[in-house]
Amino acid sequence: MRLEEGGSQIMKGSGHHTRSLLCSFADVDECAQGLDDCHTNAICQNTLTSYKCSCKPGYQGEGRQCEDIDECENELNGGCVHDCLNIPGNYRCTCFDGFMLAHDGHNCLDVDECLENNGGCQHTCVNVMGSYECRCKEGFFLSDNQHTCIHRLEVTCNHGNGGCQHSCEDTADGPECSCHPQYKMHADGRSCLEREDAVPEVTESNATSVVDGDKRVKRRLLMETCAVNNGGCDRTCKDTSTGVHCSCPVGFTLQLDGKTCKDIDECQTHNGGCDHFCKNTVGSFDCSCKKGFKLLTDEKSCQDVDECSLDRTCDHSCINHPGTFTCTCNKGYTLYGFTHCGDTNECSVNNGGCQQVCVNTVGSYECRCHSAYKLHWNKKDCVEVKGVLPTSMSPHVSLHCGKSGGGDRCFLRCHSGIHLSSGLQETYSVTCGSSSTLRSKQQKSNDSAFGDVTTIRTSVTFKVNEGKCSLKKAELFPEGLRPALPEKHSSVKESFRYANLTCSFSKQVPGAPGRPSTTKEMFITVEFELEINQKEVTASCDLSCTIKRTEKRLRKAIRALRKAANREHFHLQLSGMELEGANKSPRTSEHQLESCGVGQSHAGNQCVSCRAGTYYDGVQERCMCPNGTFQNEEGQITCEPCPRSENPGALKTPEAWNVSECGGLCQPGEYSADGFAPCQLCALGTFQPEAGRTSCFPCGGGLPTKHLGATSFQDCETRVQCSPGHFYNTTTHRCIRCPAGTYQPEFGKNNCVSCPGNTTTDFDGSTNITQCKDRRCGGELGDFTGYIESPNYPGNYPANTECTWTINPPPKRRILIVVPEIFLPIEDDCGDYLVMRKTSSSNSVTTYETCQTYERPIAFTSRSKKLWIQFKSNEGNSARGFQVPYVTYDEDYQELIEDIVRDGRLYASENHQEILKDKKLIKALFDVLAHPQNYFKYTAQESREMFPRSFIRLLRSKVSRFLRPYK
């Protein structure tokens, strides 16, 4: 039975267990368990007898169906004074040009344009409702551009002929001009144009008057002089034998009256020569570029900004495009916030495809099996182990060290299981063999078959000053060292089942964070794993003794390895290629082509990684994969054998880039005992999205599939179809909202995807990866330079977040801040704000505070010697936020810095504004602002290539004037 109450429904008679009519009953919370049928835009409220569905604010309906209310359709226009914009579940008020939205979100307040740069008026700016007007002082009149003022000459007909071209007559209102009979008056009231339609009759009387008039005009013209009211000229006046001669500066044209100068709109002709945008100014014009481009030094041409060449653009890889860029992430990571990469939790989707246990790792994941099972070759399924598991595996790695060729040399050979990862720039990682770490973890206590194996792990880290992390083919081996150091001369011979070698670049000394190193140092870490079979323990040497002997050998090997590495005599042998693990930066001649890194081949004069489906063959010096092998990653130096490789000729042709291309695999929707043909279709009620599998996944909850051979859960016949932001619960057969920290962009799914890395969502029911946000406050605070950054920048910042930073510069230094742009939603009644003041006390000196979006940059100095900065957001709307750099400078330059940042010319030009947004130029600008004398270390050519001429002139005059007393 259903009782309706306005916009909600109360459901009765379900979800309760009763013993009798008068007995007590146990209430079930249908809302918490997803047993309700409330609409997505409704709120479920549990009641003592059942539950209640109520539409969310901004929606209307009975609870099971909710429709958006268009608040703008009512006669009150949503309460908006100007325009009303309807949005799902809400609405927004906007204002006409010249007005800004008030804090109440409804009223529109007039913008006083006169407060900023006097509205651009030369004399007086008068604010009017929705606009403003420029007015001139007495004796001046407003020019055609409505901003500048022109001097109104107090003339009579005796001075400059009153500005008249022909006849002039003094009246109470000033000089009045007239023309000769054969002319007509111009619209300016002073110039005369020759008539074309009539030729006047000349009589004796009017001929006399014309002659007298001409004489009077000539007499008055000869009386004009530039010394009196500038000869009536707007700009430049020059005395000549025939009277004054007026001229105009560049950017203006002389009008027909010979006196007035009018601005030329250069943008009307060929766009002023500008590549993109042209904006006319009084006496000149400015070119500007589209977003993602910068203006070149000719101040007309636009060039694409290569964002990928800037610091901190992308976490992993960056691809530049005209006017923009794209960030991509390494395998196992997901892009969020436009530029950041977070670890992908593959296990959150269909258990990672694992048949039994899925374990997420950073940048990857692994499937594991329960006791008495081992992992199938497809690394997803688990196969029951018949008989006793092997106690150990044959070694994959060998280390040989000894004296040869004039020094200690070490060779680390990898025989199988090679995997190369180039990682990020200036790093690489090589793994050989397979680690028993996972095996020992999963079977530590419940698998006695591994009880006879003891694993010893050790690692060594050494540094190479002025080194370079790049695997290169060894070119200069002493005689007798190819292909490897003869084992009979080896002082150290050790075998391992697993090794991991990592080379990375660091600017900090290990163990001393924050203390910068004076040189670039390459750090190489080698991790070894060695197994000891306890069955090899003898009566004379027990297990403890055997372990100690092995550890002693390892220490000896590590000493030899460290010694060889310090002398640059450490080499790798991978798949038959002899390599140098780290070497000093090469000093090649101009004509010498540097060799490519491992896993790369030459393509013209560039090095490119061997694509997936191939590996770099060191002997043939080309990328390939023979029959019976595959390779699913780029830049590798081996190919993996295909399953059933005993007959490689029957497998796929060379260059298989995936195990599925090896041939004979069961296709998605199929399975077999070993994953190879002959295969069977997945039964009804099961599905399989991957190839080469040994079983199919059940739909769950007794759900059937639409047909045999289903390939996804979406083929299961669910009772309802779940919308994005929800997942299907096969137990309750209801759609459940994705919990916070997850999202689901598709229809009809039975899972939600975990947000990457450390990100989470603001609320439940998220439908897109863009709703996953990093809540950590960003920035780097240094003594001389640094920056602060809103969480998740440049993506939208999360709701209900709070960040605080404190900038405390060294003694006798002050702080300069540049806000290139800031994006905060004003419609939230200042619920999101950024404030900078001396301390956390609201009564302390405030330097900067805003809760609005400003795309116009601003630079300012701190009003206090240190800064406490806070950013806070509420649960309402979100925006991109900010990235604000700062620099500290010597307080002796306070006067100069203030002079620069307070000069309106720094912001007047769009080209100047772009400098404060250009990360590359801001570095140079900070250098000059922090240490003004450094301005002179830049050559004239460098300055011209970096900054507009107008900007250079602005700085040169100020810096030179300030430093001149110290020369």
Rosetta blueprint (number, residue, H / E / L):
1 M L
2 R E
3 L E
4 E E
5 E E
6 G L
7 G L
8 S E
9 Q E
10 I E
11 M E
12 K L
13 G L
14 S L
15 G L
16 H E
17 H E
18 T E
19 R L
20 S L
21 L L
22 L L
23 C L
24 S L
25 F E
26 A E
27 D E
28 V L
29 D L
30 E H
31 C H
32 A H
33 Q H
34 G L
35 L L
36 D L
37 D L
38 C L
39 H L
40 T L
41 N L
42 A E
43 I E
44 C E
45 Q E
46 N E
47 T L
48 L L
49 T L
50 S L
51 Y E
52 K E
53 C E
54 S E
55 C E
56 K L
57 P L
58 G L
59 Y E
60 Q E
61 G E
62 E L
63 G L
64 R L
65 Q L
66 C E
67 E E
68 D E
69 I L
70 D L
71 E H
72 C H
73 E H
74 N L
75 E L
76 L L
77 N H
78 G H
79 G H
80 C L
81 V L
82 H L
83 D E
84 C E
85 L E
86 N E
87 I E
88 P L
89 G L
90 N E
91 Y E
92 R E
93 C E
94 T E
95 C L
96 F L
97 D L
98 G L
99 F E
100 M E
101 L E
102 A L
103 H L
104 D L
105 G L
106 H L
107 N L
108 C E
109 L E
110 D E
111 V L
112 D L
113 E H
114 C H
115 L H
116 E L
117 N H
118 N H
119 G H
120 G H
121 C L
122 Q L
123 H L
124 T E
125 C E
126 V E
127 N E
128 V E
129 M L
130 G L
131 S E
132 Y E
133 E E
134 C E
135 R E
136 C L
137 K L
138 E L
139 G L
140 F E
141 F E
142 L E
143 S L
144 D L
145 N L
146 Q L
147 H L
148 T L
149 C E
150 I E
151 H E
152 R L
153 L L
154 E L
155 V L
156 T L
157 C L
158 N L
159 H L
160 G H
161 N H
162 G H
163 G H
164 C L
165 Q L
166 H L
167 S E
168 C E
169 E E
170 D E
171 T E
172 A L
173 D L
174 G E
175 P E
176 E E
177 C E
178 S E
179 C L
180 H L
181 P L
182 Q L
183 Y E
184 K E
185 M E
186 H L
187 A L
188 D L
189 G L
190 R L
191 S L
192 C E
193 L E
194 E E
195 R L
196 E L
197 D L
198 A L
199 V L
200 P L
201 E L
202 V L
203 T L
204 E H
205 S H
206 N H
207 A H
208 T H
209 S H
210 V H
211 V H
212 D H
213 G H
214 D H
215 K H
216 R H
217 V H
218 K H
219 R H
220 R H
221 L H
222 L H
223 M H
224 E L
225 T L
226 C L
227 A L
228 V L
229 N H
230 N H
231 G H
232 G H
233 C L
234 D L
235 R L
236 T E
237 C E
238 K E
239 D E
240 T E
241 S L
242 T L
243 G E
244 V E
245 H E
246 C E
247 S E
248 C L
249 P L
250 V L
251 G L
252 F E
253 T E
254 L E
255 Q L
256 L L
257 D L
258 G L
259 K L
260 T L
261 C E
262 K E
263 D E
264 I L
265 D L
266 E H
267 C H
268 Q H
269 T L
270 H H
271 N H
272 G H
273 G H
274 C L
275 D L
276 H L
277 F E
278 C E
279 K E
280 N E
281 T E
282 V L
283 G L
284 S E
285 F E
286 D E
287 C E
288 S E
289 C L
290 K L
291 K L
292 G L
293 F E
294 K E
295 L E
296 L L
297 T L
298 D L
299 E L
300 K L
301 S L
302 C E
303 Q E
304 D E
305 V L
306 D L
307 E H
308 C H
309 S H
310 L L
311 D L
312 R L
313 T L
314 C L
315 D L
316 H L
317 S E
318 C E
319 I E
320 N E
321 H E
322 P L
323 G L
324 T E
325 F E
326 T E
327 C E
328 T E
329 C L
330 N L
331 K L
332 G L
333 Y E
334 T E
335 L E
336 Y E
337 G L
338 F L
339 T L
340 H E
341 C E
342 G E
343 D E
344 T L
345 N L
346 E H
347 C H
348 S H
349 V L
350 N H
351 N H
352 G H
353 G H
354 C L
355 Q L
356 Q L
357 V E
358 C E
359 V E
360 N E
361 T E
362 V L
363 G L
364 S E
365 Y E
366 E E
367 C E
368 R E
369 C L
370 H L
371 S L
372 A L
373 Y E
374 K E
375 L E
376 H L
377 W L
378 N L
379 K L
380 K L
381 D L
382 C E
383 V E
384 E E
385 V L
386 K L
387 G L
388 V L
389 L L
390 P L
391 T L
392 S L
393 M L
394 S L
395 P L
396 H L
397 V E
398 S E
399 L E
400 H E
401 C E
402 G E
403 K E
404 S L
405 G L
406 G L
407 G L
408 D E
409 R E
410 C E
411 F E
412 L E
413 R E
414 C E
415 H L
416 S L
417 G L
418 I L
419 H E
420 L E
421 S E
422 S L
423 G L
424 L L
425 Q L
426 E L
427 T L
428 Y E
429 S E
430 V E
431 T E
432 C E
433 G E
434 S L
435 S L
436 S L
437 T H
438 L H
439 R H
440 S H
441 K H
442 Q H
443 Q L
444 K L
445 S L
446 N L
447 D L
448 S H
449 A H
450 F H
451 G L
452 D L
453 V E
454 T E
455 T E
456 I E
457 R E
458 T E
459 S E
460 V E
461 T E
462 F E
463 K E
464 V E
465 N E
466 E L
467 G E
468 K E
469 C L
470 S L
471 L L
472 K E
473 K E
474 A L
475 E L
476 L L
477 F L
478 P L
479 E L
480 G L
481 L L
482 R L
483 P L
484 A L
485 L L
486 P L
487 E H
488 K H
489 H H
490 S L
491 S L
492 V E
493 K E
494 E E
495 S E
496 F E
497 R L
498 Y E
499 A E
500 N E
501 L E
502 T E
503 C E
504 S E
505 F E
506 S E
507 K E
508 Q E
509 V L
510 P L
511 G L
512 A L
513 P L
514 G L
515 R L
516 P E
517 S E
518 T E
519 T E
520 K E
521 E E
522 M E
523 F E
524 I E
525 T E
526 V E
527 E E
528 F E
529 E E
530 L E
531 E E
532 I E
533 N E
534 Q H
535 K H
536 E H
537 V L
538 T L
539 A L
540 S L
541 C L
542 D L
543 L H
544 S H
545 C H
546 T H
547 I H
548 K H
549 R H
550 T H
551 E H
552 K H
553 R H
554 L H
555 R H
556 K H
557 A H
558 I H
559 R H
560 A H
561 L H
562 R H
563 K H
564 A H
565 A H
566 N H
567 R L
568 E L
569 H L
570 F E
571 H E
572 L E
573 Q E
574 L E
575 S L
576 G L
577 M E
578 E E
579 L E
580 E E
581 G L
582 A L
583 N E
584 K E
585 S L
586 P L
587 R L
588 T L
589 S L
590 E L
591 H L
592 Q L
593 L L
594 E L
595 S L
596 C L
597 G L
598 V L
599 G L
600 Q E
601 S E
602 H E
603 A E
604 G L
605 N L
606 Q E
607 C E
608 V E
609 S E
610 C L
611 R L
612 A L
613 G L
614 T L
615 Y E
616 Y E
617 D E
618 G L
619 V L
620 Q L
621 E L
622 R E
623 C E
624 M E
625 C L
626 P L
627 N L
628 G L
629 T E
630 F E
631 Q L
632 N L
633 E L
634 E L
635 G L
636 Q L
637 I L
638 T L
639 C L
640 E E
641 P E
642 C L
643 P L
644 R L
645 S L
646 E L
647 N L
648 P H
649 G H
650 A H
651 L L
652 K L
653 T L
654 P L
655 E L
656 A E
657 W L
658 N L
659 V H
660 S H
661 E H
662 C H
663 G L
664 G L
665 L E
666 C L
667 Q L
668 P L
669 G L
670 E E
671 Y E
672 S L
673 A L
674 D L
675 G L
676 F E
677 A L
678 P L
679 C L
680 Q E
681 L E
682 C L
683 A L
684 L L
685 G L
686 T E
687 F E
688 Q L
689 P L
690 E L
691 A L
692 G L
693 R L
694 T L
695 S L
696 C L
697 F E
698 P E
699 C L
700 G L
701 G L
702 G L
703 L L
704 P L
705 T E
706 K L
707 H L
708 L L
709 G L
710 A E
711 T L
712 S L
713 F H
714 Q H
715 D H
716 C E
717 E L
718 T L
719 R L
720 V L
721 Q L
722 C L
723 S L
724 P L
725 G L
726 H E
727 F E
728 Y E
729 N E
730 T L
731 T L
732 T L
733 H L
734 R E
735 C E
736 I E
737 R E
738 C L
739 P L
740 A L
741 G L
742 T E
743 Y E
744 Q L
745 P L
746 E L
747 F L
748 G L
749 K L
750 N L
751 N L
752 C L
753 V E
754 S E
755 C L
756 P L
757 G L
758 N L
759 T L
760 T E
761 T L
762 D L
763 F L
764 D L
765 G L
766 S E
767 T L
768 N L
769 I H
770 T H
771 Q H
772 C L
773 K E
774 D L
775 R L
776 R L
777 C L
778 G E
779 G E
780 E E
781 L E
782 G L
783 D L
784 F L
785 T E
786 G E
787 Y E
788 I E
789 E E
790 S L
791 P L
792 N L
793 Y L
794 P L
795 G L
796 N L
797 Y L
798 P L
799 A L
800 N L
801 T L
802 E E
803 C E
804 T E
805 W E
806 T E
807 I E
808 N L
809 P L
810 P L
811 P L
812 K L
813 R E
814 R E
815 I E
816 L E
817 I E
818 V E
819 V E
820 P L
821 E L
822 I E
823 F E
824 L L
825 P L
826 I H
827 E H
828 D H
829 D L
830 C L
831 G L
832 D L
833 Y E
834 L E
835 V E
836 M E
837 R E
838 K L
839 T L
840 S L
841 S L
842 S L
843 N L
844 S L
845 V L
846 T E
847 T E
848 Y E
849 E E
850 T E
851 C L
852 Q L
853 T L
854 Y E
855 E L
856 R L
857 P L
858 I E
859 A E
860 F E
861 T E
862 S L
863 R L
864 S L
865 K L
866 K L
867 L E
868 W E
869 I E
870 Q E
871 F E
872 K E
873 S L
874 N L
875 E L
876 G L
877 N L
878 S L
879 A L
880 R L
881 G E
882 F E
883 Q E
884 V E
885 P E
886 Y E
887 V E
888 T E
889 Y E
890 D E
891 E H
892 D H
893 Y H
894 Q H
895 E H
896 L H
897 I H
898 E H
899 D H
900 I H
901 V H
902 R L
903 D L
904 G L
905 R H
906 L H
907 Y H
908 A H
909 S L
910 E H
911 N H
912 H H
913 Q H
914 E H
915 I H
916 L L
917 K L
918 D L
919 K H
920 K H
921 L H
922 I H
923 K H
924 A H
925 L H
926 F H
927 D H
928 V H
929 L H
930 A H
931 H L
932 P H
933 Q H
934 N H
935 Y H
936 F H
937 K H
938 Y L
939 T L
940 A H
941 Q H
942 E H
943 S H
944 R H
945 E H
946 M H
947 F L
948 P L
949 R H
950 S H
951 F H
952 I H
953 R H
954 L H
955 L H
956 R H
957 S H
958 K H
959 V H
960 S H
961 R H
962 F H
963 L H
964 R H
965 P H
966 Y H
967 K L
